[in-house]
Amino acid sequence: MKYDYLIIGQGICGTWLSYYLLNENKSVFVIDDADKSAASKIASGLINPVTGRRVVTTWMADELLPFVWNEYNSIGKKFDQQFIQQKNIIAFPSAPDLLQAFEKRKQQGNSYIYEASLKKETLYKFFDFPFDVMEIAPCYLVDVNAITKTWRQYLENKNALVTENFNEEELLVLDGYIQYKNITAEKIIYCNGINASLSKYWKQLPFVPNKGQALIADIKDLNAGYIYKFGHLSLIPRQNNLWWIGASNELNFISAEPSDEFLKGTTATLEKILKTDFKIEDHVSSVRPAAIERRPFIGIHSLYNQIAILNGMGSKGCSLAPWFAKELTSNLINKKTINVLADVNRYANVLRR
Ligand SMILES: Cc1cc2nc3c(=O)[nH]c(=O)nc-3n(C[C@H](O)[C@H](O)[C@H](O)COP(=O)(O)OP(=O)(O)OC[C@H]3O[C@@H](n4cnc5c(N)ncnc54)[C@H](O)[C@@H]3O)c2cc1C
């Protein structure tokens, strides 16, 4: 079987890349092992334009927000589904310095920080909070499970996806093409999340595996029109009174499995902040494919023209994946340049070693 591109992995990166390449009439084949704990299966799907204790605007937020809104709506229309919705964040600063940071940004005219559109009296019925509340807007929520499942089904129907483990030992990098079992392709593109850090072609890249855990809890009567954020803990609405509550950011971990420590700590926090009853239904965990300087790895390998990558999305896969999948597509087809901050060739020296 002969294809233009063989893609490894169908998380949010492999989904968007195969979508754009097919839109350009390229032939693609995707190999994905359906790992239930891949980052895209655990992610809450939030796109938040501000970050951190200093409440700064996230990288490229002004360009990314309108872009992702259009792109998720556009793929949604193809399947008559809604993959993205606007859900603003009601932020509860948990310490005076955080409150000051919010107020400072608001005074400076940061276009994403507003007074909360929910009344404090209403919020007091459900939450215990020490300071004022703010609203971050617009924020978007992507239904990552819906988009990846729907796209997988689409690829399967086209015989363009197989569910199996990719074994790099069987990959042959030949003159001008690659061969993997009975598949030949012009290029192979690694969209396999944190597993790319184990690849002999990409292991020199400065991946920083970042474990994230979340709880799924049943919380009745909470207004699901918003996301609620207490420090690093976000309460994000799902269907049927369920809420995704997370996440941790763990750089030193021995096991990628959910930990008792997170369960106990987060349950204790919920008991403190929630005035309403809740019931933990699930506890999930995954490893984010993060990069040392928090910028993704995009482009063709500096030694092998037949090998490329779309990876290193860290905690921002929902916004960065569509943008950089489109950029990589233009690079592969029209040789358009990739943003230098994301171009994997900034690591050409280490990749050539
Ligand atoms: C707890 C948590 C919360 C998060 N919340 C958000 C959020 O709110 N917003 C946001 O933007 N991002 C969030 N993220 C980050 C987001 O999940 C990642 O940035 C994104 O999912 C990375 O996508 P990916 O496609 O690169 O990798 P992955 O999602 O890991 O996908 C890789 C795919 O490759 C497959 N694969 C891997 N190895 C092989 C192999 N050898 N053979 C075949 N297939 C293989 C896997 O099965 C998987 O399907 C969160 C992450 C975590 C852990």
The ligand as a Gaussian input file, in Angstrom:
#p B3LYP/6-31G(d) Opt

LIG

0 1
 C       -4.829000      15.789000      33.016000
 C       -4.631000      16.514000      31.728000
 C       -5.424000      17.604000      31.427000
 C       -5.240000      18.301000      30.231000
 N       -6.082000      19.331000      29.937000
 C       -5.912000      20.024000      28.781000
 C       -6.784000      21.089000      28.462000
 O       -7.724000      21.388000      29.186000
 N       -6.565000      21.780000      27.311000
 C       -5.538000      21.457000      26.449000
 O       -5.381000      22.112000      25.427000
 N       -4.717000      20.421000      26.718000
 C       -4.873000      19.717000      27.870000
 N       -4.033000      18.692000      28.181000
 C       -2.911000      18.433000      27.281000
 C       -3.358000      17.645000      26.070000
 O       -3.952000      16.482000      26.529000
 C       -2.153000      17.352000      25.184000
 O       -1.502000      18.540000      24.810000
 C       -2.600000      16.645000      23.911000
 O       -3.572000      15.690000      24.177000
 C       -1.432000      16.002000      23.204000
 O       -1.938000      15.398000      22.061000
 P       -1.065000      14.444000      21.145000
 O       -1.908000      14.073000      20.011000
 O        0.261000      15.077000      20.911000
 O       -0.735000      13.179000      22.068000
 P       -1.687000      12.016000      22.629000
 O       -2.989000      12.509000      23.018000
 O       -0.884000      11.293000      23.640000
 O       -1.908000      11.089000      21.382000
 C       -0.932000      10.189000      20.923000
 C       -1.628000       9.046000      20.219000
 O       -0.631000       8.170000      19.735000
 C       -0.958000       6.848000      20.068000
 N        0.307000       6.113000      20.188000
 C        1.348000       6.380000      21.028000
 N        2.337000       5.483000      20.837000
 C        1.922000       4.663000      19.839000
 C        2.503000       3.535000      19.182000
 N        3.724000       3.069000      19.475000
 N        1.787000       2.913000      18.211000
 C        0.565000       3.356000      17.866000
 N       -0.017000       4.422000      18.450000
 C        0.642000       5.067000      19.430000
 C       -1.755000       6.927000      21.368000
 O       -2.635000       5.833000      21.538000
 C       -2.512000       8.232000      21.155000
 O       -3.767000       8.006000      20.553000
 C       -4.206000      17.922000      29.333000
 C       -3.430000      16.819000      29.623000
 C       -3.629000      16.106000      30.807000
 C       -2.799000      14.901000      31.100000

